[in-house]
Amino acid sequence: MADRRRCTVKEHNNPDNSKVLLVPARADLAQFLQLASEKLKIDGRTLFLEDGGQIDDMALIRDNDVIFVSCGEPFNQACKSSQAVGRCCGPLLVASHGLVCSV
């Protein structure tokens, strides 16, 4: 298991939607984003660390990190709180395939 990283992914505009992932060390950023999006059932496009730093390289993701997955909206510190659901990222759009993203 030393070749994997364990992290928690959370939907940016709904932090109650979270999953724990085991990511192979050789996964690239696109693979990680795809896996996180599938687990959260969203159309993830951007990854952020808890402090709002945008992730553009897998080397930035460490074991036990919390990663926020957005549908392209910029990071909003208020979105870290589950009480902010639906308020922090603007109006929400539910696509025909069930994905929820801010508009």
Disulfide bonds with the S-S distance in Angstrom:
Cys79-Cys88 2.33
